[in-house]
Amino acid sequence: MYEYIQGEVTFVSPKHIVLETNGIGYQIQVGQPFQYREAQTALVYVYLVVREDTQVLYGFRDLAEKQLFLRLLSVTGIGPKSALAIIAAQDPTGLVRAIEQNDVKYLTRFPGVGKKTAQQMILDLQGKLIAAAEKSDTAAPETAGTQQALGEALEALKALGYSAREVEQVARQLEKHPELQTTDEFLRVGLKVLLK
């Protein structure tokens, strides 16, 4: 129904952004909300999921990311939240490699993906995701205090479905990286730690 929405980012939270266009604020769930800054003009590709009791807009940085999301949704056992968490890792090359090499262990590191779902992903997607590995990397980092940035990144990990125990372990790892400054940097490294 919708292809994309372009407007001004008016709110950023660990779970979603609000994108205002023509006086309407659209709440859009994105994998890494802190790639966006308030008052930034952004074009966000979207996909509307309609359920009995809710309608949710999911957002993506580019068309390749949206296509990957739709491919993931086609797998039995993967819903929008799990697909978004997989995309948030921003490791399409690793994802493709895991699927092509039948690496169930790697795939089960994503929240909401068990052994059976990982095997289904391999069965359904093997040979179909090669182009997804060539995704652009045009993140716009947010400048914030280091502790605030770390806290926001940890909240975003929780919003993606990782357990409090997993997030706590990641927090200890992230505190060992003084070079990390922005929420987006903390989130990227945190997701890589979780996938090891």
N, CA and C atoms as a LAMMPS dump frame, in Angstrom:
ITEM: TIMESTEP
0
ITEM: NUMBER OF ATOMS
588
ITEM: BOX BOUNDS ff ff ff
-5.0000000000000000e+02 5.0000000000000000e+02
-5.0000000000000000e+02 5.0000000000000000e+02
-5.0000000000000000e+02 5.0000000000000000e+02
ITEM: ATOMS id mol type element x y z
1 1 1 N 0.818 -1.198 0
2 1 2 C 0 0 0
3 1 3 C 0.863 1.265 0
4 2 1 N 1.845 1.332 0.903
5 2 2 C 2.771 2.464 0.939
6 2 3 C 4.129 1.983 0.453
7 3 1 N 4.833 2.812 -0.296
8 3 2 C 6.197 2.464 -0.714
9 3 3 C 7.211 3.149 0.203
10 4 1 N 7.04 4.444 0.387
11 4 2 C 7.93 5.179 1.283
12 4 3 C 7.21 6.424 1.776
13 5 1 N 7.781 7.007 2.845
14 5 2 C 7.287 8.271 3.387
15 5 3 C 8.505 9.165 3.561
16 6 1 N 8.375 10.402 3.096
17 6 2 C 9.452 11.365 3.265
18 6 3 C 8.945 12.49 4.137
19 7 1 N 9.748 12.871 5.105
20 7 2 C 9.345 13.948 5.991
21 7 3 C 10.413 14.241 7.019
22 8 1 N 10.017 14.924 8.079
23 8 2 C 10.946 15.31 9.135
24 8 3 C 10.799 14.372 10.326
25 9 1 N 11.924 13.888 10.823
26 9 2 C 11.916 13.038 12.017
27 9 3 C 11.653 13.95 13.216
28 10 1 N 10.553 13.689 13.921
29 10 2 C 10.205 14.538 15.063
30 10 3 C 10.41 13.847 16.403
31 11 1 N 10.632 12.527 16.391
32 11 2 C 10.828 11.801 17.643
33 11 3 C 11.599 10.518 17.355
34 12 1 N 12.545 10.193 18.24
35 12 2 C 13.321 8.956 18.13
36 12 3 C 13.282 8.258 19.479
37 13 1 N 12.883 6.99 19.485
38 13 2 C 12.869 6.189 20.716
39 13 3 C 13.559 4.856 20.426
40 14 1 N 13.787 4.03 21.443
41 14 2 C 14.44 2.74 21.181
42 14 3 C 13.633 1.807 20.281
43 15 1 N 12.322 2.017 20.164
44 15 2 C 11.479 1.123 19.373
45 15 3 C 11.084 1.697 18.021
46 16 1 N 10.957 3.007 17.932
47 16 2 C 10.412 3.581 16.707
48 16 3 C 10.855 5.027 16.516
49 17 1 N 10.522 5.544 15.337
50 17 2 C 10.677 6.969 15.065
51 17 3 C 9.3 7.505 14.688
52 18 1 N 9.152 8.817 14.765
53 18 2 C 7.957 9.473 14.246
54 18 3 C 8.418 10.353 13.102
55 19 1 N 7.814 10.148 11.944
56 19 2 C 8.151 10.885 10.739
57 19 3 C 6.942 11.731 10.363
58 20 1 N 7.119 13.059 10.386
59 20 2 C 6.004 13.963 10.083
60 20 3 C 6.069 14.412 8.634
61 21 1 N 4.924 14.276 7.963
62 21 2 C 4.799 14.779 6.608
63 21 3 C 3.377 15.311 6.426
64 22 1 N 3.259 16.499 5.876
65 22 2 C 1.96 17.146 5.655
66 22 3 C 1.105 17.194 6.926
67 23 1 N 1.74 17.457 8.058
68 23 2 C 1.004 17.609 9.308
69 23 3 C 0.584 16.306 9.969
70 24 1 N 1.01 15.169 9.44
71 24 2 C 0.674 13.868 10.025
72 24 3 C 1.962 13.211 10.497
73 25 1 N 1.964 12.742 11.744
74 25 2 C 3.125 12.055 12.299
75 25 3 C 2.929 10.553 12.203
76 26 1 N 3.775 9.884 11.445
77 26 2 C 3.692 8.431 11.285
78 26 3 C 4.662 7.753 12.244
79 27 1 N 4.136 6.871 13.09
80 27 2 C 4.978 6.08 13.978
81 27 3 C 5.477 4.89 13.172
82 28 1 N 6.8 4.769 13.04
83 28 2 C 7.396 3.74 12.193
84 28 3 C 8.403 2.947 13.013
85 29 1 N 8.205 1.639 13.086
86 29 2 C 9.147 0.769 13.778
87 29 3 C 10.312 0.488 12.837
88 30 1 N 11.513 0.767 13.305
89 30 2 C 12.715 0.547 12.505
90 30 3 C 13.705 -0.283 13.313
91 31 1 N 14.601 -0.966 12.621
92 31 2 C 15.567 -1.823 13.288
93 31 3 C 16.558 -1.062 14.142
94 32 1 N 17.044 0.053 13.651
95 32 2 C 17.994 0.871 14.387
96 32 3 C 17.519 2.327 14.376
97 33 1 N 16.636 2.676 15.304
98 33 2 C 16.065 4.025 15.297
99 33 3 C 17.095 5.14 15.462
100 34 1 N 18.217 4.848 16.117
101 34 2 C 19.179 5.909 16.389
102 34 3 C 20.075 6.228 15.192
103 35 1 N 19.758 5.657 14.043
104 35 2 C 20.392 6.097 12.799
105 35 3 C 19.771 7.42 12.369
106 36 1 N 18.643 7.731 12.926
107 36 2 C 17.92 8.955 12.584
108 36 3 C 18.121 9.978 13.694
109 37 1 N 18.044 11.254 13.331
110 37 2 C 18.137 12.345 14.3
111 37 3 C 16.862 13.167 14.224
112 38 1 N 16.466 13.698 15.354
113 38 2 C 15.316 14.61 15.348
114 38 3 C 15.656 15.825 14.501
115 39 1 N 14.665 16.329 13.805
116 39 2 C 14.76 17.486 12.902
117 39 3 C 15.468 17.144 11.594
118 40 1 N 15.792 15.893 11.378
119 40 2 C 16.401 15.438 10.126
120 40 3 C 15.301 15.145 9.113
121 41 1 N 15.523 15.511 7.87
122 41 2 C 14.62 15.108 6.799
123 41 3 C 15.054 13.735 6.32
124 42 1 N 14.096 12.817 6.245
125 42 2 C 14.442 11.438 5.881
126 42 3 C 13.405 10.861 4.93
127 43 1 N 13.858 9.944 4.1
128 43 2 C 12.981 9.148 3.262
129 43 3 C 13.069 7.734 3.812
130 44 1 N 11.938 7.196 4.261
131 44 2 C 11.907 5.878 4.886
132 44 3 C 10.985 4.979 4.068
133 45 1 N 11.535 3.878 3.558
134 45 2 C 10.708 2.876 2.883
135 45 3 C 9.905 2.163 3.952
136 46 1 N 8.632 1.9 3.682
137 46 2 C 7.762 1.335 4.712
138 46 3 C 6.996 0.123 4.203
139 47 1 N 6.557 -0.677 5.174
140 47 2 C 5.704 -1.816 4.903
141 47 3 C 4.652 -1.852 6.002
142 48 1 N 3.39 -1.887 5.642
143 48 2 C 2.287 -1.879 6.591
144 48 3 C 1.86 -3.312 6.898
145 49 1 N 1.855 -3.654 8.184
146 49 2 C 1.382 -4.965 8.631
147 49 3 C 0.065 -4.748 9.362
148 50 1 N -0.987 -5.4 8.881
149 50 2 C -2.319 -5.258 9.467
150 50 3 C -2.684 -6.568 10.164
151 51 1 N -3.004 -6.469 11.434
152 51 2 C -3.475 -7.614 12.223
153 51 3 C -4.88 -7.283 12.716
154 52 1 N -5.503 -8.25 13.364
155 52 2 C -6.867 -8.031 13.86
156 52 3 C -6.959 -6.82 14.77
157 53 1 N -5.964 -6.639 15.636
158 53 2 C -6.056 -5.603 16.651
159 53 3 C -5.059 -4.454 16.484
160 54 1 N -4.28 -4.464 15.414
161 54 2 C -3.279 -3.411 15.257
162 54 3 C -2.838 -3.243 13.81
163 55 1 N -2.316 -2.06 13.524
164 55 2 C -1.69 -1.773 12.241
165 55 3 C -0.336 -1.144 12.551
166 56 1 N 0.729 -1.711 11.994
167 56 2 C 2.076 -1.24 12.298
168 56 3 C 2.828 -0.958 11.002
169 57 1 N 3.477 0.205 10.966
170 57 2 C 4.362 0.543 9.851
171 57 3 C 5.784 0.163 10.233
172 58 1 N 6.43 -0.625 9.399
173 58 2 C 7.833 -0.97 9.585
174 58 3 C 8.639 -0.185 8.574
175 59 1 N 9.771 0.364 8.996
176 59 2 C 10.552 1.233 8.128
177 59 3 C 11.94 0.712 7.847
178 60 1 N 12.475 1.151 6.683
179 60 2 C 13.768 0.666 6.199
180 60 3 C 14.534 1.804 5.547
181 61 1 N 15.856 1.742 5.64
182 61 2 C 16.708 2.789 5.076
183 61 3 C 16.681 2.812 3.559
184 62 1 N 16.552 1.645 2.941
185 62 2 C 16.579 1.592 1.485
186 62 3 C 15.725 0.43 0.989
187 63 1 N 15.577 0.349 -0.301
188 63 2 C 14.724 -0.662 -0.91
189 63 3 C 15.279 -2.074 -0.703
190 64 1 N 16.606 -2.217 -0.7
191 64 2 C 17.212 -3.538 -0.491
192 64 3 C 16.864 -4.078 0.901
193 65 1 N 16.885 -3.204 1.89
194 65 2 C 16.541 -3.608 3.25
195 65 3 C 15.074 -4.036 3.329
196 66 1 N 14.205 -3.299 2.635
197 66 2 C 12.782 -3.657 2.615
198 66 3 C 12.575 -5.01 1.936
199 67 1 N 13.272 -5.25 0.832
200 67 2 C 13.14 -6.526 0.124
201 67 3 C 13.618 -7.695 0.986
202 68 1 N 14.688 -7.468 1.746
203 68 2 C 15.171 -8.506 2.657
204 68 3 C 14.122 -8.808 3.726
205 69 1 N 13.501 -7.767 4.267
206 69 2 C 12.432 -7.923 5.261
207 69 3 C 11.289 -8.77 4.688
208 70 1 N 10.874 -8.461 3.471
209 70 2 C 9.773 -9.204 2.848
210 70 3 C 10.157 -10.662 2.608
211 71 1 N 11.408 -10.911 2.228
212 71 2 C 11.871 -12.297 2.051
213 71 3 C 11.826 -13.039 3.388
214 72 1 N 12.263 -12.374 4.435
215 72 2 C 12.252 -13.007 5.756
216 72 3 C 10.828 -13.298 6.212
217 73 1 N 9.89 -12.395 5.926
218 73 2 C 8.491 -12.616 6.299
219 73 3 C 7.887 -13.823 5.587
220 74 1 N 8.435 -14.171 4.44
221 74 2 C 7.9 -15.31 3.684
222 74 3 C 8.245 -16.654 4.333
223 75 1 N 9.142 -16.634 5.31
224 75 2 C 9.546 -17.868 5.995
225 75 3 C 8.555 -18.169 7.117
226 76 1 N 8.044 -19.392 7.136
227 76 2 C 7.142 -19.814 8.204
228 76 3 C 7.876 -19.729 9.53
229 77 1 N 7.262 -19.067 10.503
230 77 2 C 7.86 -18.937 11.832
231 77 3 C 8.533 -17.604 12.069
232 78 1 N 8.667 -16.785 11.03
233 78 2 C 9.281 -15.467 11.208
234 78 3 C 8.216 -14.397 11.019
235 79 1 N 8.016 -13.628 12.077
236 79 2 C 7.078 -12.523 12.028
237 79 3 C 7.823 -11.214 11.816
238 80 1 N 7.084 -10.114 11.759
239 80 2 C 7.718 -8.817 11.508
240 80 3 C 8.758 -8.422 12.547
241 81 1 N 8.499 -8.719 13.821
242 81 2 C 9.449 -8.328 14.866
243 81 3 C 10.764 -9.082 14.718
244 82 1 N 10.696 -10.38 14.453
245 82 2 C 11.919 -11.171 14.251
246 82 3 C 12.651 -10.719 12.995
247 83 1 N 11.915 -10.47 11.925
248 83 2 C 12.538 -10.017 10.676
249 83 3 C 13.255 -8.683 10.882
250 84 1 N 12.635 -7.782 11.643
251 84 2 C 13.245 -6.481 11.916
252 84 3 C 14.507 -6.644 12.755
253 85 1 N 14.49 -7.561 13.722
254 85 2 C 15.668 -7.807 14.554
255 85 3 C 16.817 -8.362 13.715
256 86 1 N 16.506 -9.2 12.751
257 86 2 C 17.544 -9.758 11.869
258 86 3 C 18.146 -8.649 11.014
259 87 1 N 17.299 -7.781 10.501
260 87 2 C 17.769 -6.666 9.674
261 87 3 C 18.581 -5.682 10.503
262 88 1 N 18.209 -5.497 11.77
263 88 2 C 18.902 -4.54 12.634
264 88 3 C 20.369 -4.891 12.811
265 89 1 N 20.701 -6.156 12.688
266 89 2 C 22.101 -6.576 12.832
267 89 3 C 22.972 -5.999 11.733
268 90 1 N 22.391 -5.576 10.647
269 90 2 C 23.089 -4.987 9.497
270 90 3 C 24.272 -5.843 9.065
271 91 1 N 24.015 -7.128 8.969
272 91 2 C 25.035 -8.074 8.516
273 91 3 C 24.444 -8.973 7.441
274 92 1 N 24.001 -8.381 6.306
275 92 2 C 23.405 -9.212 5.272
276 92 3 C 24.377 -10.238 4.704
277 93 1 N 25.675 -9.912 4.678
278 93 2 C 26.657 -10.866 4.182
279 93 3 C 26.726 -12.083 5.095
280 94 1 N 26.745 -11.846 6.408
281 94 2 C 26.76 -12.941 7.373
282 94 3 C 25.496 -13.771 7.309
283 95 1 N 24.369 -13.105 7.122
284 95 2 C 23.087 -13.798 7.016
285 95 3 C 23.07 -14.696 5.781
286 96 1 N 23.486 -14.15 4.657
287 96 2 C 23.514 -14.931 3.413
288 96 3 C 24.473 -16.109 3.558
289 97 1 N 25.649 -15.849 4.133
290 97 2 C 26.631 -16.918 4.325
291 97 3 C 26.058 -18.022 5.21
292 98 1 N 25.399 -17.641 6.304
293 98 2 C 24.814 -18.632 7.218
294 98 3 C 23.759 -19.474 6.508
295 99 1 N 22.933 -18.835 5.695
296 99 2 C 21.884 -19.57 4.982
297 99 3 C 22.499 -20.48 3.922
298 100 1 N 23.467 -19.967 3.186
299 100 2 C 24.088 -20.76 2.125
300 100 3 C 24.916 -21.925 2.672
301 101 1 N 25.474 -21.763 3.887
302 101 2 C 26.329 -22.803 4.468
303 101 3 C 25.611 -23.638 5.534
304 102 1 N 24.281 -23.505 5.598
305 102 2 C 23.471 -24.274 6.563
306 102 3 C 23.933 -24.065 8.01
307 103 1 N 24.26 -22.831 8.366
308 103 2 C 24.764 -22.511 9.704
309 103 3 C 23.596 -22.192 10.644
310 104 1 N 22.985 -23.221 11.178
311 104 2 C 21.835 -23.066 12.073
312 104 3 C 22.234 -22.316 13.343
313 105 1 N 23.436 -22.577 13.842
314 105 2 C 23.9 -21.947 15.086
315 105 3 C 23.903 -20.417 14.966
316 106 1 N 24.402 -19.9 13.852
317 106 2 C 24.42 -18.455 13.626
318 106 3 C 22.993 -17.89 13.6
319 107 1 N 22.11 -18.562 12.893
320 107 2 C 20.743 -18.056 12.73
321 107 3 C 19.961 -18.066 14.04
322 108 1 N 20.24 -19.009 14.932
323 108 2 C 19.5 -19.069 16.197
324 108 3 C 19.942 -17.99 17.18
325 109 1 N 20.929 -17.207 16.838
326 109 2 C 21.362 -16.101 17.708
327 109 3 C 20.419 -14.906 17.622
328 110 1 N 19.578 -14.874 16.608
329 110 2 C 18.608 -13.785 16.482
330 110 3 C 17.432 -14.053 17.413
331 111 1 N 16.873 -12.999 18.038
332 111 2 C 15.727 -13.222 18.918
333 111 3 C 14.522 -13.749 18.142
334 112 1 N 13.86 -14.733 18.715
335 112 2 C 12.669 -15.294 18.084
336 112 3 C 12.961 -16.361 17.04
337 113 1 N 14.237 -16.71 16.853
338 113 2 C 14.601 -17.725 15.866
339 113 3 C 15.179 -18.936 16.595
340 114 1 N 14.409 -20.011 16.616
341 114 2 C 14.874 -21.266 17.195
342 114 3 C 15.449 -22.159 16.112
343 115 1 N 15.829 -23.354 16.513
344 115 2 C 16.465 -24.289 15.577
345 115 3 C 15.545 -24.63 14.406
346 116 1 N 14.277 -24.877 14.701
347 116 2 C 13.326 -25.248 13.645
348 116 3 C 13.128 -24.097 12.647
349 117 1 N 13.003 -22.877 13.173
350 117 2 C 12.826 -21.715 12.298
351 117 3 C 14.086 -21.467 11.48
352 118 1 N 15.264 -21.654 12.086
353 118 2 C 16.522 -21.477 11.357
354 118 3 C 16.609 -22.47 10.196
355 119 1 N 16.211 -23.709 10.453
356 119 2 C 16.226 -24.713 9.385
357 119 3 C 15.237 -24.344 8.281
358 120 1 N 14.097 -23.781 8.674
359 120 2 C 13.107 -23.35 7.677
360 120 3 C 13.648 -22.184 6.852
361 121 1 N 14.394 -21.273 7.509
362 121 2 C 15.01 -20.159 6.787
363 121 3 C 15.964 -20.685 5.712
364 122 1 N 16.764 -21.654 6.097
365 122 2 C 17.726 -22.233 5.144
366 122 3 C 16.976 -22.872 3.985
367 123 1 N 15.953 -23.638 4.298
368 123 2 C 15.172 -24.323 3.264
369 123 3 C 14.512 -23.325 2.306
370 124 1 N 13.905 -22.274 2.857
371 124 2 C 13.144 -21.319 2.041
372 124 3 C 14.003 -20.278 1.318
373 125 1 N 15.159 -19.906 1.899
374 125 2 C 15.901 -18.763 1.373
375 125 3 C 17.227 -19.109 0.704
376 126 1 N 17.653 -20.338 0.776
377 126 2 C 18.933 -20.707 0.197
378 126 3 C 18.94 -20.385 -1.299
379 127 1 N 19.953 -19.62 -1.714
380 127 2 C 20.091 -19.236 -3.114
381 127 3 C 19.274 -18.02 -3.524
382 128 1 N 18.511 -17.429 -2.588
383 128 2 C 17.627 -16.323 -2.946
384 128 3 C 18.046 -14.975 -2.358
385 129 1 N 19.101 -14.944 -1.546
386 129 2 C 19.45 -13.7 -0.858
387 129 3 C 20.788 -13.104 -1.266
388 130 1 N 21.392 -13.589 -2.304
389 130 2 C 22.722 -13.111 -2.683
390 130 3 C 22.729 -11.595 -2.904
391 131 1 N 21.741 -11.047 -3.57
392 131 2 C 21.686 -9.606 -3.84
393 131 3 C 21.497 -8.786 -2.572
394 132 1 N 20.906 -9.383 -1.533
395 132 2 C 20.677 -8.653 -0.287
396 132 3 C 21.982 -8.292 0.405
397 133 1 N 23.053 -8.989 0.091
398 133 2 C 24.342 -8.734 0.726
399 133 3 C 24.981 -7.433 0.238
400 134 1 N 24.445 -6.848 -0.822
401 134 2 C 25.012 -5.629 -1.379
402 134 3 C 24.19 -4.42 -0.977
403 135 1 N 24.012 -4.228 0.303
404 135 2 C 23.179 -3.187 0.864
405 135 3 C 24.015 -1.942 1.159
406 136 1 N 23.46 -0.777 0.936
407 136 2 C 24.203 0.444 1.219
408 136 3 C 24.321 0.673 2.718
409 137 1 N 25.324 1.456 3.104
410 137 2 C 25.553 1.736 4.52
411 137 3 C 25.639 3.247 4.698
412 138 1 N 24.476 3.879 4.806
413 138 2 C 24.424 5.334 4.862
414 138 3 C 23.8 5.802 6.166
415 139 1 N 24.298 5.292 7.268
416 139 2 C 23.736 5.657 8.573
417 139 3 C 24.132 7.076 8.934
418 140 1 N 23.234 7.773 9.614
419 140 2 C 23.513 9.107 10.108
420 140 3 C 23.629 9.035 11.622
421 141 1 N 24.845 9.056 12.162
422 141 2 C 25.013 8.875 13.589
423 141 3 C 24.472 10.05 14.39
424 142 1 N 24.044 9.739 15.585
425 142 2 C 23.516 10.75 16.491
426 142 3 C 24.588 11.063 17.511
427 143 1 N 24.821 12.341 17.779
428 143 2 C 25.794 12.713 18.783
429 143 3 C 25.085 12.839 20.118
430 144 1 N 25.608 12.151 21.121
431 144 2 C 25.021 12.189 22.452
432 144 3 C 26.109 11.871 23.447
433 145 1 N 25.834 12.111 24.731
434 145 2 C 26.781 11.734 25.767
435 145 3 C 26.985 10.224 25.718
436 146 1 N 28.19 9.785 26.031
437 146 2 C 28.519 8.368 25.91
438 146 3 C 27.605 7.492 26.747
439 147 1 N 27.373 7.843 27.993
440 147 2 C 26.509 7.018 28.85
441 147 3 C 25.072 7.002 28.339
442 148 1 N 24.587 8.15 27.895
443 148 2 C 23.229 8.222 27.349
444 148 3 C 23.136 7.378 26.078
445 149 1 N 24.166 7.468 25.244
446 149 2 C 24.179 6.69 23.994
447 149 3 C 24.177 5.197 24.297
448 150 1 N 24.962 4.777 25.281
449 150 2 C 25.004 3.37 25.665
450 150 3 C 23.636 2.922 26.176
451 151 1 N 23.017 3.732 27.024
452 151 2 C 21.689 3.397 27.562
453 151 3 C 20.641 3.268 26.468
454 152 1 N 20.673 4.178 25.514
455 152 2 C 19.712 4.122 24.412
456 152 3 C 19.932 2.868 23.564
457 153 1 N 21.192 2.515 23.331
458 153 2 C 21.497 1.317 22.538
459 153 3 C 21.001 0.062 23.254
460 154 1 N 21.181 0.007 24.566
461 154 2 C 20.711 -1.153 25.334
462 154 3 C 19.189 -1.249 25.311
463 155 1 N 18.512 -0.113 25.39
464 155 2 C 17.045 -0.11 25.29
465 155 3 C 16.594 -0.581 23.905
466 156 1 N 17.325 -0.184 22.885
467 156 2 C 16.985 -0.615 21.525
468 156 3 C 17.156 -2.128 21.378
469 157 1 N 18.178 -2.69 22.004
470 157 2 C 18.374 -4.149 21.963
471 157 3 C 17.206 -4.865 22.637
472 158 1 N 16.752 -4.32 23.768
473 158 2 C 15.586 -4.908 24.452
474 158 3 C 14.354 -4.822 23.557
475 159 1 N 14.202 -3.682 22.882
476 159 2 C 13.054 -3.495 21.996
477 159 3 C 13.077 -4.475 20.823
478 160 1 N 14.268 -4.925 20.439
479 160 2 C 14.39 -5.886 19.349
480 160 3 C 14.096 -7.316 19.797
481 161 1 N 13.96 -7.518 21.117
482 161 2 C 13.576 -8.833 21.615
483 161 3 C 14.656 -9.598 22.346
484 162 1 N 15.825 -8.994 22.544
485 162 2 C 16.868 -9.674 23.299
486 162 3 C 16.519 -9.633 24.785
487 163 1 N 16.866 -10.691 25.512
488 163 2 C 16.525 -10.802 26.928
489 163 3 C 17.374 -9.843 27.759
490 164 1 N 16.902 -9.559 28.981
491 164 2 C 17.627 -8.667 29.886
492 164 3 C 19.007 -9.241 30.191
493 165 1 N 19.108 -10.567 30.317
494 165 2 C 20.389 -11.204 30.593
495 165 3 C 21.358 -10.992 29.433
496 166 1 N 20.881 -11.173 28.206
497 166 2 C 21.729 -10.967 27.03
498 166 3 C 22.184 -9.512 26.929
499 167 1 N 21.269 -8.586 27.196
500 167 2 C 21.594 -7.162 27.117
501 167 3 C 22.614 -6.781 28.191
502 168 1 N 22.48 -7.357 29.379
503 168 2 C 23.422 -7.085 30.463
504 168 3 C 24.832 -7.555 30.098
505 169 1 N 24.926 -8.732 29.48
506 169 2 C 26.231 -9.243 29.051
507 169 3 C 26.844 -8.346 27.974
508 170 1 N 26.015 -7.865 27.066
509 170 2 C 26.491 -6.97 26.012
510 170 3 C 26.959 -5.65 26.61
511 171 1 N 26.244 -5.162 27.616
512 171 2 C 26.606 -3.89 28.246
513 171 3 C 28.024 -3.949 28.792
514 172 1 N 28.363 -5.063 29.434
515 172 2 C 29.729 -5.213 29.971
516 172 3 C 30.758 -5.185 28.85
517 173 1 N 30.432 -5.804 27.721
518 173 2 C 31.353 -5.812 26.577
519 173 3 C 31.498 -4.402 25.981
520 174 1 N 30.385 -3.695 25.866
521 174 2 C 30.411 -2.367 25.239
522 174 3 C 31.178 -1.357 26.077
523 175 1 N 31.148 -1.521 27.393
524 175 2 C 31.871 -0.593 28.268
525 175 3 C 33.38 -0.701 28.082
526 176 1 N 33.842 -1.764 27.462
527 176 2 C 35.277 -1.963 27.205
528 176 3 C 35.729 -1.286 25.917
529 177 1 N 34.822 -0.573 25.247
530 177 2 C 35.142 0.073 23.964
531 177 3 C 35.049 1.599 24.11
532 178 1 N 36.119 2.254 24.554
533 178 2 C 36.066 3.713 24.743
534 178 3 C 35.925 4.486 23.435
535 179 1 N 36.229 3.842 22.309
536 179 2 C 36.132 4.538 21.02
537 179 3 C 34.69 4.745 20.569
538 180 1 N 33.748 4.016 21.165
539 180 2 C 32.336 4.154 20.787
540 180 3 C 31.76 5.414 21.428
541 181 1 N 31.089 6.222 20.633
542 181 2 C 30.565 7.488 21.127
543 181 3 C 29.059 7.649 20.92
544 182 1 N 28.542 7.163 19.795
545 182 2 C 27.141 7.407 19.459
546 182 3 C 26.282 6.169 19.731
547 183 1 N 24.999 6.391 19.848
548 183 2 C 24.052 5.301 20.055
549 183 3 C 24.143 4.288 18.92
550 184 1 N 24.233 4.784 17.697
551 184 2 C 24.308 3.897 16.537
552 184 3 C 25.551 3.019 16.603
553 185 1 N 26.695 3.586 16.996
554 185 2 C 27.924 2.796 17.12
555 185 3 C 27.778 1.713 18.178
556 186 1 N 27.232 2.087 19.357
557 186 2 C 27.011 1.107 20.418
558 186 3 C 26.081 -0.005 19.949
559 187 1 N 25.022 0.373 19.237
560 187 2 C 24.041 -0.603 18.776
561 187 3 C 24.653 -1.564 17.754
562 188 1 N 25.414 -1.049 16.825
563 188 2 C 26.055 -1.903 15.812
564 188 3 C 27.001 -2.922 16.47
565 189 1 N 27.848 -2.437 17.375
566 189 2 C 28.804 -3.337 18.035
567 189 3 C 28.063 -4.322 18.933
568 190 1 N 27.023 -3.842 19.622
569 190 2 C 26.233 -4.726 20.478
570 190 3 C 25.592 -5.861 19.697
571 191 1 N 25.061 -5.556 18.536
572 191 2 C 24.462 -6.594 17.698
573 191 3 C 25.522 -7.583 17.205
574 192 1 N 26.715 -7.087 16.881
575 192 2 C 27.785 -7.994 16.46
576 192 3 C 28.198 -8.92 17.6
577 193 1 N 28.251 -8.377 18.822
578 193 2 C 28.597 -9.194 19.989
579 193 3 C 27.549 -10.287 20.183
580 194 1 N 26.287 -9.936 20.048
581 194 2 C 25.216 -10.897 20.241
582 194 3 C 25.228 -12.004 19.185
583 195 1 N 25.761 -11.706 18.021
584 195 2 C 25.777 -12.693 16.941
585 195 3 C 27.027 -13.561 16.94
586 196 1 N 27.972 -13.294 17.858
587 196 2 C 29.194 -14.128 17.917
588 196 3 C 28.93 -15.424 18.622
